[in-house]
Amino acid sequence: MSKTSIKITSEKLDLQECYNFVTDDSCGGIAVFVGTVRNNTQGKEVQQLDFSTYKPMAIKEMEKIADAALDKFPIVKIAIHHAEGMLQIGDVPVIITTSSKHRKAAFEACQFAIDTLKETVPIWKKEHFSDGEVWVNAHP
Amino acid sequence: MNVQLLFFGITADLINTSSVTIELENSLLVKDFKELLLAKFPQLKNMQSYAIAINEVYATNQDIVKENDVVAIIPPVSGG
């Protein structure tokens, strides 16, 4: 049975699905990270966020992160789901769940996965303000 | 030989397209390919940094761009 669940979708992300995937009788804990769309950036009001992806490569990079997490930490299962397309304030662009026998590994693997995702997975967000749009991190 | 280029995020906006096929005389190191890219697409000079992926895998300057490769220009990512 697979130990990893990786998904990029334009549908609403399903927290229950990510939770259910990592449940296991051998586990004493599940860590959950839910990313949410914030309403401001450096004091400026954000109206919505548009996520674009290089989907086939992004899936591969997410699989690499999940495999690395299983390798580095004594976790049992990991799910990494990411949304694409236009998201509104409060919507959920990313969910990561991890399960382990003891809680420490689940917490650490979850943090490792979101930190690495933000560095390596080819996904980009464009912030939409009332007076224009900006690619996040782009520094043009 | 032909190579397909993919642009994402801000680079797609700068170049005004997300995909284009270009012709190269021969295989090239990524390092040299980047020089050629800047000559062909001077808009990329506005980018402080970007990565290159060949066939959906991050490439280093010492990797080689070959015939029929799909080369993606990856601006700084901002997922999550």
Backbone of each chain as ProteinMPNN parsed JSONL, in Angstrom:
{"seq_chain_A": "MSKTSIKITSEKLDLQECYNFVTDDSCGGIAVFVGTVRNNTQGKEVQQLDFSTYKPMAIKEMEKIADAALDKFPIVKIAIHHAEGMLQIGDVPVIITTSSKHRKAAFEACQFAIDTLKETVPIWKKEHFSDGEVWVNAHP", "coords_chain_A": {"N_chain_A": [[0.843, -1.204, 0.0], [0.442, 2.239, -0.744], [2.532, 4.759, 0.682], [2.415, 7.387, 0.317], [0.534, 10.261, -0.637], [-0.085, 12.282, -3.273], [-1.095, 15.273, -4.749], [-2.303, 17.641, -7.157], [-4.73, 19.994, -7.683], [-7.596, 21.644, -9.158], [-9.858, 21.624, -7.824], [-11.581, 22.114, -4.648], [-9.48, 21.649, -1.839], [-9.36, 18.701, 0.214], [-9.54, 18.264, 3.47], [-10.29, 16.154, 5.126], [-9.825, 13.966, 3.498], [-7.005, 14.011, 3.313], [-6.364, 13.605, 5.96], [-7.572, 11.095, 6.452], [-6.04, 9.52, 4.75], [-3.529, 9.252, 5.998], [-4.03, 7.96, 8.374], [-3.365, 5.259, 10.575], [-3.118, 2.144, 12.194], [-0.798, 1.729, 13.617], [0.053, 4.156, 14.435], [0.624, 6.893, 16.698], [0.078, 9.499, 16.487], [-0.956, 12.325, 14.445], [0.165, 14.859, 12.342], [-0.849, 17.995, 11.08], [-0.689, 20.348, 8.497], [-2.152, 23.249, 7.363], [-2.303, 25.456, 4.823], [-3.347, 28.839, 4.366], [-5.06, 31.416, 2.537], [-3.992, 34.642, 2.969], [-5.17, 37.924, 3.946], [-3.606, 40.146, 3.491], [-0.514, 41.645, 2.334], [2.427, 42.818, 3.511], [1.009, 44.985, 4.651], [-0.652, 45.684, 2.595], [-3.785, 45.317, 1.035], [-4.859, 42.173, 0.009], [-6.756, 40.765, -2.595], [-7.307, 38.398, -4.012], [-5.668, 35.247, -4.805], [-3.755, 33.855, -7.412], [-2.862, 30.734, -8.398], [-0.4, 29.199, -10.301], [0.991, 26.366, -11.998], [3.729, 24.184, -12.892], [2.71, 21.535, -13.796], [3.332, 18.618, -14.242], [6.035, 18.486, -13.441], [5.902, 19.632, -10.925], [4.397, 17.747, -9.531], [6.247, 15.644, -9.556], [8.306, 16.796, -7.993], [6.974, 17.115, -5.581], [6.539, 14.442, -4.976], [9.196, 13.706, -4.562], [9.748, 15.135, -2.226], [7.998, 13.919, -0.408], [9.031, 11.314, -0.412], [11.595, 11.863, 0.579], [10.937, 12.782, 3.116], [9.891, 10.454, 4.258], [12.197, 9.038, 4.326], [13.931, 10.522, 5.955], [12.647, 10.877, 8.415], [11.039, 9.004, 11.05], [8.317, 8.381, 9.997], [5.022, 7.176, 9.107], [3.105, 7.588, 7.073], [2.443, 10.047, 4.497], [0.748, 12.861, 3.215], [0.53, 15.189, 0.586], [-1.112, 17.788, -0.653], [-1.947, 20.162, -3.138], [-3.422, 23.194, -4.261], [-4.55, 24.612, -7.41], [-5.077, 27.47, -9.569], [-7.536, 30.162, -9.202], [-7.744, 31.513, -5.99], [-9.597, 32.519, -3.093], [-9.636, 34.853, -0.276], [-8.911, 33.176, 2.736], [-9.271, 30.722, 1.581], [-7.835, 27.436, 0.912], [-4.661, 26.718, -0.052], [-2.782, 24.68, 0.321], [-2.352, 21.463, 1.83], [-0.819, 19.464, 4.222], [-0.316, 16.331, 5.621], [0.948, 14.162, 8.144], [1.849, 11.026, 9.609], [2.829, 9.219, 12.532], [4.5, 6.941, 14.803], [5.281, 8.142, 17.205], [4.812, 11.567, 18.3], [6.802, 13.509, 17.635], [8.216, 12.968, 15.236], [6.195, 13.21, 13.33], [5.502, 15.948, 13.501], [7.997, 17.113, 12.792], [8.458, 16.095, 10.209], [6.306, 17.14, 8.846], [6.816, 19.889, 8.977], [9.269, 19.953, 7.6], [8.356, 19.152, 5.079], [6.593, 21.246, 4.213], [8.341, 23.443, 4.293], [10.28, 22.676, 2.399], [8.714, 22.35, 0.128], [8.04, 25.005, -0.398], [10.439, 25.915, -1.328], [11.25, 24.382, -3.534], [9.22, 23.332, -5.255], [7.731, 23.727, -8.404], [5.602, 25.977, -8.405], [3.645, 28.869, -8.634], [2.522, 31.956, -7.217], [0.288, 34.606, -7.858], [-0.389, 37.692, -6.608], [-3.379, 39.44, -6.278], [-4.222, 42.742, -6.115], [-6.255, 45.639, -5.261], [-5.329, 47.523, -6.987], [-3.743, 46.314, -8.919], [-1.489, 43.592, -9.962], [0.841, 41.2, -8.642], [3.594, 39.031, -9.028], [4.512, 36.751, -6.602], [7.58, 36.719, -4.836], [9.053, 37.186, -7.133], [10.802, 39.324, -7.79], [11.345, 41.166, -10.08]], "CA_chain_A": [[0.0, 0.0, 0.0], [1.256, 3.447, -0.879], [2.737, 5.558, 1.88], [2.359, 8.811, -0.044], [-0.579, 10.734, -1.463], [0.352, 13.547, -3.858], [-2.154, 15.739, -5.639], [-2.503, 19.052, -7.479], [-6.093, 20.013, -8.204], [-8.309, 22.928, -9.176], [-10.996, 21.448, -6.902], [-11.306, 22.473, -3.259], [-8.728, 20.594, -1.15], [-10.209, 17.964, 1.149], [-8.771, 17.981, 4.69], [-10.652, 14.816, 5.608], [-9.139, 12.983, 2.643], [-5.582, 14.003, 3.696], [-6.336, 13.006, 7.291], [-7.879, 9.662, 6.346], [-4.964, 8.798, 4.067], [-2.377, 8.95, 6.861], [-4.377, 7.197, 9.578], [-2.785, 3.913, 10.581], [-3.23, 1.588, 13.549], [0.505, 1.757, 14.299], [0.438, 5.543, 14.711], [0.141, 7.546, 17.908], [-0.203, 10.91, 16.234], [-1.023, 12.848, 13.076], [0.381, 16.309, 12.265], [-1.556, 18.569, 9.939], [-0.445, 21.746, 8.171], [-3.103, 23.787, 6.391], [-1.989, 26.818, 4.382], [-4.558, 29.602, 4.039], [-4.799, 32.669, 1.822], [-4.015, 35.78, 3.899], [-5.808, 39.073, 3.297], [-2.72, 41.287, 3.216], [0.928, 41.457, 2.192], [3.107, 44.044, 3.927], [0.055, 46.06, 4.89], [-1.49, 45.949, 1.422], [-4.897, 44.373, 1.012], [-4.902, 41.198, -1.083], [-8.145, 40.396, -2.906], [-7.305, 36.967, -4.307], [-4.372, 34.705, -5.23], [-3.86, 32.955, -8.553], [-1.758, 29.769, -8.376], [-0.128, 28.45, -11.529], [1.929, 25.273, -11.72], [4.286, 23.341, -13.955], [2.093, 20.425, -13.078], [4.029, 17.309, -14.19], [7.267, 18.599, -12.652], [5.514, 19.917, -9.538], [4.031, 16.448, -8.943], [7.498, 14.9, -9.311], [9.033, 17.406, -6.872], [6.222, 16.792, -4.363], [6.847, 13.034, -4.675], [10.556, 13.659, -3.991], [9.67, 15.631, -0.84], [7.347, 12.879, 0.398], [9.992, 10.217, -0.265], [12.668, 12.332, 1.461], [10.385, 12.838, 4.48], [9.824, 9.065, 4.744], [13.576, 8.606, 4.504], [14.605, 11.284, 7.018], [11.928, 10.834, 9.697], [10.301, 7.735, 11.222], [6.87, 8.55, 9.818], [4.396, 6.03, 8.448], [2.49, 8.035, 5.818], [2.427, 11.496, 4.274], [-0.059, 13.376, 2.1], [0.805, 16.579, 0.209], [-2.068, 18.205, -1.682], [-1.832, 21.592, -3.438], [-4.461, 23.69, -5.168], [-4.141, 25.524, -8.482], [-6.166, 28.337, -10.016], [-7.814, 31.366, -8.416], [-8.232, 31.262, -4.625], [-10.071, 33.704, -2.373], [-9.155, 34.976, 1.105], [-9.396, 32.093, 3.593], [-9.201, 29.426, 0.894], [-6.704, 26.595, 1.317], [-3.819, 26.304, -1.182], [-1.963, 23.494, 0.559], [-2.557, 20.657, 3.04], [0.158, 18.383, 4.422], [-0.553, 15.527, 6.819], [1.945, 13.119, 8.377], [1.511, 10.201, 10.771], [3.989, 8.504, 13.062], [4.286, 6.23, 16.056], [5.376, 9.181, 18.233], [4.454, 12.836, 17.679], [7.911, 14.358, 17.193], [8.528, 12.714, 13.822], [5.109, 13.745, 12.501], [5.688, 17.407, 13.471], [9.214, 17.476, 12.057], [8.293, 15.754, 8.796], [5.326, 18.084, 8.303], [7.523, 21.155, 8.786], [10.229, 19.73, 6.509], [7.644, 19.069, 3.799], [6.103, 22.557, 3.76], [9.505, 24.3, 4.039], [10.919, 22.265, 1.148], [7.77, 22.666, -0.952], [8.13, 26.432, -0.711], [11.724, 26.198, -1.98], [11.601, 23.599, -4.732], [8.137, 22.872, -6.14], [7.43, 24.787, -9.373], [4.267, 26.553, -8.287], [3.807, 30.316, -8.466], [1.27, 32.652, -6.931], [0.183, 36.006, -8.235], [-1.305, 38.397, -5.702], [-4.227, 40.443, -6.919], [-4.612, 43.856, -5.257], [-7.275, 46.471, -5.915], [-4.708, 48.369, -8.027], [-2.813, 45.597, -9.795], [-1.127, 42.204, -9.656], [2.285, 41.003, -8.442], [4.073, 37.656, -8.813], [5.192, 36.67, -5.313], [8.992, 36.263, -4.866], [9.658, 37.256, -8.467], [11.865, 40.346, -7.826], [11.722, 41.492, -11.454]], "C_chain_A": [[0.871, 1.243, 0.0], [1.346, 4.22, 0.435], [2.616, 7.043, 1.594], [1.111, 9.102, -0.883], [-0.213, 12.131, -1.948], [-0.724, 13.994, -4.838], [-2.034, 17.239, -5.902], [-3.86, 19.123, -8.167], [-6.664, 21.424, -8.233], [-9.6, 22.822, -8.356], [-10.583, 21.927, -5.513], [-10.544, 21.328, -2.591], [-9.58, 19.997, -0.031], [-9.372, 17.528, 2.363], [-9.032, 16.564, 5.195], [-9.923, 13.728, 4.812], [-7.66, 12.857, 3.047], [-5.413, 13.333, 5.055], [-6.526, 11.484, 7.198], [-6.721, 8.882, 5.732], [-3.864, 8.375, 5.03], [-2.733, 8.153, 8.121], [-3.827, 5.773, 9.454], [-2.793, 3.408, 12.022], [-1.925, 1.655, 14.341], [0.871, 3.151, 14.791], [-0.18, 6.093, 15.988], [-0.173, 9.01, 17.681], [-0.21, 11.25, 14.761], [-0.772, 14.34, 13.168], [-0.244, 16.813, 10.978], [-1.088, 20.001, 9.734], [-1.442, 22.154, 7.106], [-2.676, 25.203, 6.063], [-3.279, 27.532, 4.036], [-4.181, 30.918, 3.358], [-5.046, 33.849, 2.756], [-4.535, 37.025, 3.171], [-4.889, 40.27, 3.087], [-1.272, 40.85, 3.089], [1.586, 42.779, 2.51], [2.138, 45.22, 3.994], [-0.87, 46.361, 3.726], [-2.572, 44.881, 1.307], [-4.882, 43.486, -0.224], [-6.36, 40.82, -1.33], [-8.271, 38.918, -3.241], [-5.909, 36.542, -4.762], [-4.609, 33.726, -6.365], [-2.638, 32.036, -8.565], [-1.606, 29.105, -9.729], [0.976, 27.437, -11.23], [2.551, 24.757, -13.009], [3.945, 21.927, -13.481], [2.897, 19.116, -13.08], [5.308, 17.361, -13.349], [6.942, 18.853, -11.185], [5.133, 18.617, -8.827], [5.293, 15.652, -8.612], [8.238, 15.461, -8.1], [8.312, 17.126, -5.548], [6.457, 15.331, -3.97], [8.232, 12.905, -4.044], [10.546, 14.096, -2.533], [9.07, 14.551, 0.064], [8.312, 11.716, 0.635], [11.122, 10.611, 0.691], [12.187, 12.368, 2.908], [10.313, 11.437, 5.083], [11.217, 8.527, 5.065], [14.217, 9.232, 5.749], [13.967, 11.099, 8.391], [11.178, 9.511, 9.814], [8.787, 7.946, 11.166], [6.323, 7.353, 9.051], [3.798, 6.422, 7.1], [2.544, 9.552, 5.73], [1.534, 11.816, 3.075], [0.336, 14.833, 1.86], [-0.148, 16.926, -0.938], [-1.954, 19.715, -1.876], [-2.912, 21.986, -4.435], [-3.836, 24.491, -6.302], [-5.355, 26.32, -8.929], [-6.401, 29.477, -9.034], [-8.391, 31.007, -7.052], [-8.586, 32.58, -3.946], [-9.484, 33.715, -0.966], [-9.765, 33.852, 1.957], [-9.393, 30.733, 2.922], [-7.892, 28.719, 1.251], [-5.877, 26.165, 0.108], [-3.03, 25.022, -0.93], [-2.367, 22.799, 1.862], [-1.465, 19.586, 3.072], [-0.21, 17.648, 5.705], [0.524, 14.452, 6.903], [1.502, 12.305, 9.586], [2.752, 9.431, 11.208], [3.629, 7.836, 14.38], [4.283, 7.223, 17.215], [5.331, 10.565, 17.572], [5.595, 13.623, 17.049], [8.182, 14.2, 15.69], [7.461, 13.313, 12.911], [5.239, 15.266, 12.368], [6.864, 17.786, 12.571], [9.064, 17.21, 10.556], [7.338, 16.736, 8.121], [6.007, 19.428, 8.015], [8.536, 21.052, 7.64], [9.519, 19.784, 5.16], [7.173, 20.449, 3.332], [7.274, 23.489, 3.465], [10.149, 23.968, 2.686], [10.023, 22.574, -0.044], [7.916, 24.12, -1.385], [9.436, 26.795, -1.415], [11.867, 25.548, -3.349], [10.454, 23.308, -5.703], [7.719, 23.999, -7.092], [5.943, 25.169, -9.401], [4.484, 28.038, -8.0], [2.472, 30.947, -8.12], [1.391, 34.105, -7.309], [-0.828, 36.633, -7.298], [-2.077, 39.444, -6.482], [-4.638, 41.483, -5.885], [-5.69, 44.66, -5.978], [-6.659, 47.252, -7.067], [-3.681, 47.627, -8.876], [-2.488, 44.206, -9.299], [0.388, 42.097, -9.529], [2.577, 39.514, -8.285], [4.864, 37.626, -7.52], [6.598, 36.102, -5.507], [9.719, 36.563, -6.168], [10.815, 38.25, -8.551], [12.261, 40.721, -9.241], [12.597, 42.755, -11.506]], "O_chain_A": [[1.907, 1.292, 0.663], [0.378, 4.32, 1.189], [2.703, 7.867, 2.505], [0.698, 8.297, -1.719], [-0.051, 13.053, -1.148], [-1.206, 13.206, -5.651], [-1.708, 18.013, -5.002], [-4.111, 18.394, -9.127], [-6.274, 22.285, -7.445], [-10.338, 23.797, -8.21], [-9.4, 22.12, -5.234], [-10.913, 20.165, -2.752], [-10.4, 20.679, 0.584], [-8.608, 16.565, 2.296], [-8.116, 15.868, 5.634], [-9.472, 12.723, 5.361], [-7.122, 11.752, 3.119], [-4.455, 12.595, 5.282], [-5.765, 10.704, 7.772], [-6.443, 7.747, 6.121], [-3.322, 7.276, 4.911], [-1.843, 7.72, 8.853], [-3.828, 5.176, 8.378], [-2.507, 4.16, 12.953], [-1.933, 1.639, 15.571], [1.876, 3.323, 15.482], [-1.332, 5.811, 16.319], [-0.643, 9.691, 18.592], [0.422, 10.586, 13.94], [-1.408, 15.028, 13.966], [-0.184, 16.163, 9.935], [-1.084, 20.792, 10.677], [-1.569, 21.496, 6.074], [-2.685, 26.067, 6.94], [-4.201, 26.931, 3.484], [-3.099, 31.458, 3.59], [-6.15, 34.036, 3.267], [-4.37, 37.17, 1.96], [-5.322, 41.297, 2.566], [-0.854, 39.836, 3.648], [1.321, 43.774, 1.834], [2.407, 46.3, 3.468], [-1.77, 47.193, 3.842], [-2.303, 43.69, 1.464], [-4.891, 43.972, -1.354], [-7.112, 40.583, -0.384], [-9.217, 38.256, -2.815], [-5.068, 37.388, -5.068], [-5.512, 32.891, -6.316], [-1.51, 32.502, -8.722], [-2.553, 28.518, -10.252], [1.787, 27.631, -10.325], [1.966, 24.88, -14.085], [4.755, 21.233, -12.866], [3.124, 18.551, -12.01], [5.631, 16.411, -12.637], [7.631, 18.346, -10.3], [5.496, 18.405, -7.67], [5.404, 15.062, -7.537], [8.743, 14.701, -7.274], [8.955, 16.925, -4.518], [6.562, 15.011, -2.786], [8.436, 12.115, -3.122], [11.239, 13.514, -1.699], [9.57, 14.3, 1.161], [8.403, 11.196, 1.747], [11.557, 9.803, 1.511], [12.938, 12.028, 3.822], [10.628, 11.239, 6.257], [11.393, 7.686, 5.947], [14.941, 8.57, 6.493], [14.654, 11.157, 9.411], [10.731, 8.955, 8.811], [8.074, 7.724, 12.145], [7.076, 6.609, 8.422], [3.948, 5.705, 6.11], [2.673, 10.249, 6.736], [1.567, 11.125, 2.057], [0.461, 15.614, 2.803], [-0.005, 16.421, -2.051], [-1.873, 20.465, -0.903], [-3.269, 21.218, -5.329], [-2.719, 24.991, -6.17], [-6.499, 25.92, -8.711], [-5.584, 29.731, -8.15], [-9.391, 30.295, -6.956], [-7.962, 33.612, -4.191], [-8.909, 32.725, -0.513], [-10.97, 33.608, 1.909], [-9.498, 29.705, 3.591], [-6.974, 29.317, 1.812], [-6.332, 25.337, -0.682], [-2.648, 24.344, -1.883], [-2.682, 23.449, 2.858], [-1.223, 18.895, 2.082], [-0.395, 18.269, 6.751], [0.959, 13.902, 5.89], [0.852, 12.834, 10.488], [3.596, 9.047, 10.398], [2.597, 8.125, 14.986], [3.418, 7.173, 18.09], [5.757, 10.723, 16.428], [5.399, 14.321, 16.055], [8.354, 15.186, 14.973], [7.775, 13.856, 11.852], [5.106, 15.812, 11.273], [6.749, 18.657, 11.708], [9.497, 18.017, 9.733], [7.539, 17.116, 6.967], [5.806, 20.026, 6.958], [8.641, 21.958, 6.814], [10.02, 20.388, 4.212], [7.341, 20.784, 2.159], [7.224, 24.25, 2.498], [10.515, 24.865, 1.927], [10.499, 23.003, -1.095], [7.916, 24.431, -2.576], [9.536, 27.857, -2.03], [12.53, 26.096, -4.23], [10.711, 23.06, -6.881], [7.391, 25.099, -6.646], [5.169, 24.758, -10.266], [5.371, 28.419, -7.236], [1.427, 30.552, -8.639], [2.424, 34.746, -7.117], [-1.969, 36.182, -7.196], [-1.507, 40.228, -7.241], [-5.311, 41.165, -4.905], [-6.001, 44.406, -7.142], [-7.355, 47.61, -8.018], [-2.827, 48.262, -9.495], [-3.103, 43.696, -8.362], [1.131, 42.805, -10.21], [1.91, 38.816, -7.521], [5.802, 38.406, -7.357], [6.791, 35.133, -6.242], [10.895, 36.225, -6.299], [11.74, 38.026, -9.331], [13.438, 40.601, -9.581], [13.008, 43.178, -12.587]]}, "seq_chain_B": "MNVQLLFFGITADLINTSSVTIELENSLLVKDFKELLLAKFPQLKNMQSYAIAINEVYATNQDIVKENDVVAIIPPVSGG", "coords_chain_B": {"N_chain_B": [[18.817, 21.272, -34.562], [15.863, 20.871, -32.582], [14.441, 22.483, -29.725], [12.144, 22.597, -27.121], [10.849, 25.355, -25.394], [9.644, 26.277, -22.207], [7.83, 28.686, -20.401], [7.21, 30.146, -17.229], [5.158, 31.679, -14.638], [6.342, 34.866, -13.744], [8.123, 35.007, -15.861], [6.749, 34.107, -18.086], [4.979, 36.192, -18.408], [6.78, 38.273, -18.966], [7.922, 37.48, -21.401], [5.747, 37.067, -22.831], [4.636, 34.728, -23.721], [3.952, 31.219, -23.222], [5.127, 29.031, -24.239], [7.528, 27.994, -26.628], [9.191, 26.915, -29.583], [12.597, 26.49, -30.283], [15.458, 26.655, -32.47], [18.543, 24.998, -32.32], [22.056, 24.918, -33.058], [23.688, 22.889, -32.131], [24.108, 20.497, -29.387], [24.216, 21.866, -26.063], [25.895, 23.124, -23.157], [24.112, 23.832, -20.142], [24.908, 26.194, -18.954], [25.901, 27.677, -21.167], [23.645, 27.684, -22.684], [22.001, 29.362, -21.23], [23.166, 31.847, -21.752], [22.57, 32.073, -24.435], [19.822, 32.155, -24.255], [19.414, 34.637, -23.006], [20.29, 36.3, -25.023], [18.409, 35.787, -27.001], [16.034, 36.361, -25.685], [15.912, 39.151, -24.391], [14.376, 40.252, -22.411], [14.595, 38.638, -20.212], [16.751, 39.564, -18.838], [15.832, 41.163, -16.897], [15.347, 39.548, -14.794], [16.452, 38.578, -11.611], [17.176, 36.058, -10.837], [16.799, 32.704, -12.012], [15.79, 29.307, -12.407], [16.707, 26.389, -14.347], [14.988, 23.767, -15.88], [15.294, 20.551, -17.245], [13.42, 18.454, -19.162], [11.581, 18.166, -17.047], [13.134, 18.007, -14.746], [15.251, 19.588, -12.387], [18.07, 21.341, -13.601], [21.687, 21.555, -13.677], [24.402, 23.912, -14.244], [26.211, 22.387, -15.612], [24.879, 20.413, -16.926], [23.49, 19.067, -20.011], [21.859, 20.43, -22.816], [19.886, 18.853, -25.118], [18.826, 17.53, -28.354], [15.317, 17.744, -28.926], [14.742, 18.087, -26.248], [12.759, 19.283, -23.489], [12.817, 22.355, -22.22], [12.506, 24.15, -19.319], [11.934, 27.395, -18.024], [12.355, 28.486, -14.884], [11.148, 30.67, -12.731], [11.728, 32.219, -9.447], [10.12, 30.169, -7.062], [6.843, 30.086, -5.516], [4.985, 28.603, -4.076], [2.614, 27.016, -1.818]], "CA_chain_B": [[18.006, 20.512, -33.616], [14.818, 21.67, -31.943], [14.256, 22.401, -28.283], [10.943, 23.325, -26.713], [11.023, 26.176, -24.19], [8.433, 26.593, -21.442], [7.998, 29.813, -19.479], [6.204, 30.133, -16.165], [5.104, 32.811, -13.72], [6.69, 36.184, -14.267], [8.841, 34.951, -17.15], [5.734, 33.99, -19.14], [4.469, 37.546, -18.62], [7.833, 39.095, -19.587], [8.164, 37.052, -22.782], [4.442, 37.118, -23.48], [4.209, 33.422, -24.218], [4.308, 30.187, -22.25], [5.83, 27.931, -24.907], [8.044, 28.309, -27.959], [10.23, 25.981, -30.013], [13.724, 27.187, -30.905], [16.393, 25.761, -33.145], [19.939, 25.146, -31.906], [22.97, 24.249, -34.001], [24.155, 21.642, -31.516], [23.884, 20.388, -27.947], [24.878, 22.951, -25.329], [25.842, 23.131, -21.689], [23.088, 24.751, -19.625], [25.618, 27.467, -18.754], [25.937, 28.383, -22.446], [22.253, 27.823, -23.107], [21.477, 30.555, -20.554], [23.667, 33.007, -22.51], [21.791, 32.129, -25.663], [18.467, 32.582, -23.877], [19.44, 36.081, -22.756], [20.423, 36.968, -26.32], [17.133, 35.622, -27.711], [14.949, 36.955, -24.9], [16.564, 40.12, -23.501], [13.495, 40.558, -21.261], [15.022, 37.841, -19.052], [17.773, 40.309, -18.084], [15.149, 41.776, -15.751], [15.225, 38.57, -13.719], [17.672, 38.418, -10.817], [17.558, 34.648, -10.852], [15.807, 31.704, -12.396], [16.381, 27.977, -12.571], [16.407, 25.704, -15.603], [14.669, 22.343, -15.761], [15.298, 19.818, -18.514], [12.505, 17.305, -19.095], [10.906, 18.137, -15.731], [14.095, 17.821, -13.645], [16.146, 20.731, -12.258], [19.371, 21.127, -14.24], [22.811, 22.386, -13.226], [25.107, 24.545, -15.365], [27.03, 21.404, -16.334], [24.022, 19.502, -17.704], [23.519, 19.354, -21.45], [20.587, 20.548, -23.536], [20.008, 18.032, -26.324], [17.704, 17.559, -29.286], [13.976, 17.368, -28.45], [14.541, 18.337, -24.82], [11.831, 20.324, -23.067], [13.577, 23.169, -21.263], [11.604, 25.085, -18.633], [12.526, 28.518, -17.312], [11.644, 28.426, -13.608], [11.428, 31.809, -11.847], [11.623, 31.826, -8.025], [8.813, 29.567, -6.824], [6.118, 30.704, -4.398], [3.844, 27.766, -3.72], [2.328, 26.878, -0.393]], "C_chain_B": [[17.026, 21.426, -32.901], [14.742, 21.408, -30.441], [12.994, 23.189, -27.948], [11.214, 24.082, -25.415], [9.682, 26.405, -23.529], [8.75, 27.732, -20.482], [6.867, 29.806, -18.466], [6.247, 31.428, -15.366], [5.482, 34.102, -14.401], [7.393, 36.102, -15.617], [7.85, 34.803, -18.312], [5.146, 35.366, -19.449], [5.492, 38.407, -19.356], [7.988, 38.771, -21.072], [6.869, 37.056, -23.579], [4.05, 35.815, -24.163], [4.579, 32.388, -23.162], [5.083, 29.046, -22.896], [6.292, 28.362, -26.289], [9.107, 27.264, -28.306], [11.358, 26.767, -30.68], [14.663, 26.171, -31.519], [17.808, 26.054, -32.667], [20.82, 24.419, -32.921], [23.454, 22.92, -33.445], [23.84, 21.637, -30.017], [24.73, 21.427, -27.213], [24.851, 22.664, -23.839], [24.774, 24.132, -21.258], [23.668, 26.151, -19.441], [25.604, 28.308, -20.046], [24.528, 28.624, -22.985], [21.634, 29.073, -22.49], [21.923, 31.835, -21.27], [22.824, 33.206, -23.771], [20.359, 32.617, -25.385], [18.401, 34.093, -23.703], [19.538, 36.855, -24.065], [19.094, 36.926, -27.072], [15.989, 36.352, -27.015], [15.533, 37.951, -23.896], [15.687, 40.516, -22.308], [13.941, 39.803, -20.01], [16.114, 38.538, -18.247], [17.155, 40.989, -16.874], [15.044, 40.824, -14.567], [16.541, 38.476, -12.954], [18.135, 36.971, -10.831], [16.419, 33.804, -11.394], [16.538, 30.379, -12.557], [15.981, 27.422, -13.933], [16.048, 24.257, -15.262], [14.701, 21.733, -17.152], [14.438, 18.571, -18.328], [11.996, 17.071, -17.672], [11.827, 17.819, -14.555], [15.006, 19.053, -13.598], [17.514, 20.404, -12.842], [20.435, 22.002, -13.585], [23.486, 22.964, -14.471], [25.878, 23.543, -16.207], [26.193, 20.376, -17.098], [23.98, 19.97, -19.161], [22.109, 19.402, -22.031], [20.758, 19.857, -24.885], [18.749, 18.134, -27.184], [16.423, 17.039, -28.62], [13.777, 17.506, -26.943], [13.444, 19.387, -24.624], [12.526, 21.095, -21.944], [12.639, 24.204, -20.642], [12.409, 26.161, -17.918], [11.699, 28.68, -16.04], [12.001, 29.657, -12.768], [11.273, 31.377, -10.388], [10.208, 31.347, -7.692], [8.152, 30.187, -5.585], [4.855, 29.923, -4.066], [3.619, 27.753, -2.218], [1.351, 27.903, 0.103]], "O_chain_B": [[17.313, 22.595, -32.646], [14.944, 20.292, -29.962], [12.8, 24.305, -28.43], [11.744, 23.518, -24.458], [8.693, 26.695, -24.202], [9.798, 27.745, -19.836], [5.719, 29.503, -18.794], [7.226, 32.173, -15.406], [5.008, 34.405, -15.496], [7.278, 37.018, -16.432], [8.094, 35.321, -19.401], [4.85, 35.675, -20.603], [5.14, 39.174, -20.253], [8.162, 39.667, -21.897], [6.871, 37.049, -24.81], [3.225, 35.808, -25.077], [5.423, 32.647, -22.304], [5.632, 28.192, -22.2], [5.552, 29.009, -27.03], [9.831, 26.789, -27.431], [11.107, 27.611, -31.54], [14.672, 24.996, -31.151], [18.227, 27.21, -32.613], [20.402, 23.449, -33.553], [23.613, 21.947, -34.182], [23.374, 22.63, -29.458], [25.805, 21.815, -27.67], [23.919, 22.047, -23.323], [24.556, 25.147, -21.919], [23.016, 27.155, -19.73], [25.326, 29.506, -20.009], [24.259, 29.625, -23.647], [20.843, 29.763, -23.132], [21.153, 32.789, -21.382], [22.428, 34.318, -24.122], [19.776, 33.374, -26.161], [17.473, 34.749, -24.177], [18.95, 37.927, -24.209], [18.699, 37.906, -27.702], [15.092, 36.89, -27.665], [15.642, 37.652, -22.707], [16.185, 41.047, -21.316], [13.704, 40.252, -18.889], [16.382, 38.158, -17.107], [17.86, 41.352, -15.933], [14.694, 41.24, -13.463], [17.607, 38.318, -13.548], [19.334, 36.69, -10.837], [15.243, 34.141, -11.255], [17.742, 30.339, -12.808], [15.053, 27.909, -14.579], [16.721, 23.611, -14.458], [14.201, 22.317, -18.113], [14.695, 17.745, -17.453], [11.983, 15.948, -17.169], [11.361, 17.41, -13.491], [15.481, 19.514, -14.637], [18.054, 19.323, -12.607], [20.131, 23.049, -13.014], [23.188, 22.566, -15.598], [26.171, 23.802, -17.374], [26.741, 19.558, -17.836], [24.372, 21.088, -19.494], [21.28, 18.529, -21.77], [21.63, 20.205, -25.682], [17.751, 18.739, -26.792], [16.431, 16.059, -27.875], [12.747, 17.084, -26.417], [13.231, 20.255, -25.471], [12.785, 20.558, -20.867], [12.052, 25.027, -21.345], [13.429, 25.88, -17.289], [10.505, 28.972, -16.097], [13.066, 29.68, -12.15], [10.75, 30.297, -10.115], [9.225, 32.023, -7.996], [8.831, 30.741, -4.719], [3.798, 30.499, -3.809], [4.342, 28.395, -1.455], [1.013, 27.912, 1.287]]}, "name": "protein", "num_of_chains": 2, "seq": "MSKTSIKITSEKLDLQECYNFVTDDSCGGIAVFVGTVRNNTQGKEVQQLDFSTYKPMAIKEMEKIADAALDKFPIVKIAIHHAEGMLQIGDVPVIITTSSKHRKAAFEACQFAIDTLKETVPIWKKEHFSDGEVWVNAHPMNVQLLFFGITADLINTSSVTIELENSLLVKDFKELLLAKFPQLKNMQSYAIAINEVYATNQDIVKENDVVAIIPPVSGG"}
